Amino acid sequence: MDSSGLRRAYDELLDEVTAGGFGPPPAGQLTAEQIVAHLAVNDELMSEATEAVLAGAPFAYYDPETLHRGALDALVAEHGGLDGLATLLRATSGRLCALVERLGPTADTPVETHLREGFDLWVDEPLPWSRTLDLHTRVHLPKHLAQLRMLRDGGDA
């Protein structure tokens, strides 16, 4: 499976992270550090599902709702802030992209997917893994890119 679109989405996001200059989030929203931590942990979940698909497992599962702020805050502390988290995200996204490139025809394997992106996207059913990866590329990553840009612009978005 081609990962070029996924790689471009990560490159754009990582360029934004590297630019820095983020302000505090509006009440109840994630900080820039928490957003990057969320993406890194999500990459690990997606990599696990991709590995299960590649291994021919009869059941693969993807549910990013298992992520919670306490775990994100611990990851932020562990990696020493935004620079360390950017390094982590480069590694996790690179690993995910490399796994995606190995999928070939197995990319159409159904994976039990639970995905919620506000009011924009609600999935609670098996989807071909290629479709979930496409949603990650075209919806999930751009949403977090927009959040980061809003944090740089002082929350006016």
ABEGO torsion letter per residue (X at the ends): XBAAAAAAAAAAAAAAAAAEGBBBBBBGBBBAAAAAAAAAAAAAAAAAAAAAAAAGBABBBBBAAABBAAAAAAAAAAAGEAAAAAAAAAAAAAAAAAAAAAAEAAAABBBBBBBBBEAABBBBBBBBAAAAAAAAAAAAAAAAAAAAAAAAAGGAX
